[in-house]
Amino acid sequence: MHIDEIKKTKSGKYKVTIDGEDITTYDDVILKNSLLYKKDIDSKTYNQINKDNNYYDAYNKTMNYLLRKVRCNEEVKKYLDGFNLKESEKKEIIKHLTQIGLLNDRNYVRAYISDAIYLRSEGPFKIKDYLINQKISEELIDEELAKIDCSIIEEKLTKLIDKKVKLNHKYSNYQLKQKILMDMVNLGYNQDLVISILDNYQFEDSSILDKEYEKLYAKLSVKYHDHELFNKIKQKLYAKGFDINEINKFMASKENTI
């Protein structure tokens, strides 16, 4: 087979014309197979060019994959599964990308923690679970999580709770606290820390209590009347988590108006 032309393209790759057929390849393939110094090649060299081309195509695409966003080893392994490569070739690519600093699980963990803390709502436990699922060393994760200032976590958690409280137009004190506790624990925050912050809140039930009363009154007054109706409403309000003293005071004012 005869090499008709070797020409560098605008993209930085090379176009090699062999017996009238164009092959787009990389400078590494050109140098590895000494194509600049050959005019004729055999089938063995031709096959090696295609094999090397496949390898460097995967390598360069993986490098671009890493340049767009910080990735962990597990993500890169899955990405490389999309190429027709031997396991030894995949390991070689990962090894080289690690050596040049493009692939580093510690950097990935730091970046993920920073984004989760400052840009999203996840707490430490949820962050850890995600990173463990990425097959990152638990010891490495714990080392990086330990570097987070506790006051930052507490401040973030307080803001999340504040938002939940301000948006509450439905739940009693008890219900709201339980819901917030469950939501925050599901987000990955320490239960004791959530409870300690919730204990500092003084919730206002009156407007919500009034709304719940009106709904229950409309529903139960079809079947019950007078004191039986009010007792049923009291029971329902108590079951919803409203304070019994607030219920009695509220219901007394309602009964006095009738």
C-alpha positions in Angstrom: 0.0 0.0 0.0 1.3 3.4 -1.0 1.1 6.6 1.1 0.0 9.3 -1.3 -0.1 12.3 1.1 0.1 13.3 4.7 -1.5 16.6 5.4 -2.2 18.4 8.7 -5.8 19.7 9.1 -7.1 22.9 10.7 -8.4 20.8 13.7 -4.8 19.7 14.4 -5.3 16.1 13.2 -3.7 14.6 10.1 -5.2 13.4 6.9 -3.3 10.4 5.5 -4.2 9.3 2.0 -3.3 5.6 1.4 -4.0 4.2 -2.1 -6.6 7.0 -2.6 -8.3 6.4 0.7 -8.3 9.2 3.4 -7.7 8.3 7.0 -8.0 11.0 9.7 -5.6 10.4 12.5 -3.4 11.9 15.2 0.2 13.0 15.4 0.9 10.3 18.0 -0.2 7.7 15.4 2.0 9.3 12.7 5.1 9.3 14.9 4.5 5.9 16.4 4.3 4.2 13.0 7.0 6.4 11.5 4.7 7.3 8.6 6.6 10.5 7.7 9.5 8.4 6.6 7.6 5.8 4.7 6.2 5.8 1.2 4.9 2.2 1.3 3.3 0.2 4.2 2.3 -3.4 4.6 -1.1 -4.7 5.8 0.3 -5.2 9.3 1.2 -1.5 9.6 -2.1 -0.5 8.1 -4.0 -2.5 10.7 -1.8 -1.0 13.4 -2.7 2.5 12.2 -6.4 1.7 12.6 -5.8 0.2 16.0 -3.8 3.1 17.2 -6.3 5.5 15.7 -9.1 3.9 17.7 -7.0 4.2 20.9 -6.1 7.8 20.5 -9.6 8.7 19.4 -10.8 7.3 22.7 -8.0 9.0 24.6 -8.6 12.5 23.1 -12.3 12.3 23.5 -11.9 11.2 27.2 -9.5 14.1 27.7 -12.1 16.5 26.3 -14.7 14.8 28.5 -12.5 15.7 31.6 -11.8 19.2 30.4 -15.5 20.1 30.3 -16.1 19.0 33.9 -14.3 17.4 36.9 -14.9 13.7 36.8 -14.1 10.8 39.1 -12.5 7.5 38.1 -15.8 5.6 38.0 -17.3 8.1 35.6 -14.3 7.8 33.3 -14.4 4.0 33.4 -18.1 4.0 32.3 -17.3 6.6 29.6 -14.5 4.4 28.2 -16.9 1.4 28.1 -18.4 3.2 25.1 -15.3 2.6 23.0 -14.1 -0.6 21.4 -11.0 -1.0 23.7 -9.3 -3.7 25.6 -9.4 -3.5 29.3 -5.6 -3.0 29.3 -6.1 0.0 27.0 -8.7 1.5 29.2 -6.4 1.1 32.2 -3.6 2.7 30.3 -5.7 5.7 29.4 -6.8 6.1 33.0 -3.3 5.8 34.2 -2.0 8.4 31.9 -4.8 10.9 32.6 -4.1 10.4 36.3 -0.4 11.0 35.8 -1.0 14.3 34.0 -3.4 15.5 36.7 -6.6 15.5 34.7 -8.1 12.6 36.7 -8.0 12.9 40.4 -10.7 11.6 42.8 -9.7 13.9 45.6 -10.2 16.9 43.4 -13.5 15.5 42.3 -14.6 15.0 45.9 -13.6 18.6 46.8 -15.5 20.0 43.8 -18.6 17.9 44.5 -18.7 18.9 48.1 -18.2 22.6 47.3 -21.1 22.5 44.8 -23.4 20.6 47.1 -22.7 22.9 50.0 -22.8 26.3 48.2 -25.1 25.7 45.2 -27.5 22.9 46.2 -29.4 21.7 49.3 -27.6 18.4 50.2 -26.3 17.8 53.6 -23.1 15.8 54.6 -24.8 12.4 54.8 -26.4 12.7 51.4 -23.1 13.9 49.9 -21.3 11.0 51.4 -23.8 8.5 50.1 -23.5 9.8 46.5 -19.7 9.7 46.6 -19.7 6.2 48.0 -21.9 5.2 45.1 -19.3 6.6 42.8 -16.9 4.0 44.3 -14.7 6.6 46.0 -12.8 5.7 49.1 -14.9 6.3 52.3 -11.7 7.4 54.0 -11.1 10.0 51.3 -14.7 11.3 51.6 -14.5 11.6 55.4 -11.2 13.5 55.2 -12.7 16.1 52.9 -16.0 16.3 54.7 -14.1 16.9 57.9 -12.7 20.1 56.4 -16.1 21.8 56.2 -16.6 24.4 58.8 -19.5 23.3 61.0 -20.9 26.8 61.2 -21.4 26.8 57.4 -23.5 23.6 57.6 -25.5 25.1 60.5 -26.1 28.4 58.7 -27.2 26.6 55.5 -29.5 24.3 57.5 -31.1 27.3 59.3 -31.8 29.0 56.0 -33.5 25.9 54.6 -35.6 25.6 57.8 -36.5 29.3 57.6 -37.8 28.9 54.1 -39.9 25.9 55.1 -41.4 27.8 58.1 -42.2 30.9 56.0 -43.9 28.8 53.3 -46.1 27.0 55.9 -49.8 27.7 55.4 -51.1 24.3 56.3 -49.4 22.4 59.1 -49.7 22.7 62.9 -46.5 23.2 65.0 -46.1 19.5 65.6 -46.8 18.5 62.0 -44.5 21.2 60.7 -41.6 20.3 62.9 -42.0 16.6 62.0 -42.2 17.4 58.3 -39.1 19.7 58.5 -37.2 17.1 60.5 -38.0 14.4 58.0 -37.2 16.6 55.0 -33.8 17.8 56.4 -32.8 14.2 57.4 -33.6 13.1 53.9 -31.4 15.8 52.5 -28.5 14.4 54.6 -28.4 16.6 57.7 -27.8 15.3 61.2 -31.0 14.7 63.1 -29.8 16.1 66.4 -28.6 19.3 64.7 -32.0 19.7 62.9 -33.9 19.3 66.2 -31.6 21.8 68.0 -32.4 24.4 65.4 -36.1 23.7 65.4 -36.2 24.1 69.2 -35.3 27.7 68.7 -38.4 28.5 66.7 -41.6 29.9 68.0 -44.3 28.9 65.5 -47.5 30.8 65.0 -50.5 28.5 64.8 -53.5 30.9 65.0 -54.1 31.6 61.3 -53.5 27.9 60.3 -55.7 26.8 63.2 -58.5 29.1 62.0 -58.2 27.7 58.5 -58.3 24.1 59.7 -61.2 24.9 61.9 -63.2 26.3 59.0 -62.5 23.2 56.9 -63.5 20.8 59.6 -66.6 22.8 60.5 -67.8 22.7 56.9 -67.2 19.0 56.7 -68.4 17.9 60.1 -71.4 20.2 60.6 -73.3 18.2 58.0 -73.4 15.3 60.5 -72.8 16.8 64.0 -74.3 19.7 65.8 -73.7 21.9 68.9 -71.3 20.5 71.5 -70.9 17.2 69.7 -69.7 19.1 66.7 -67.2 21.2 68.7 -65.9 18.1 70.4 -65.4 16.3 67.1 -63.6 19.4 65.7 -61.4 19.5 68.9 -60.5 15.9 68.4 -59.6 16.4 64.8 -57.5 19.5 65.5 -55.6 17.7 68.3 -54.9 14.7 66.0 -53.4 17.1 63.5 -50.9 18.2 66.1 -52.3 21.5 67.4 -51.5 22.4 71.0 -54.5 21.4 73.3 -54.4 24.7 75.2 -54.5 26.7 72.0 -57.3 24.5 70.7 -59.4 25.0 73.9 -58.8 28.8 73.9 -59.7 29.0 70.2 -62.7 26.8 70.4 -64.0 28.7 73.5 -63.9 31.9 71.4 -65.8 30.2 68.6 -68.5 28.8 70.9 -69.0 32.2 72.5 -69.9 33.6 69.1 -72.7 31.2 68.6 
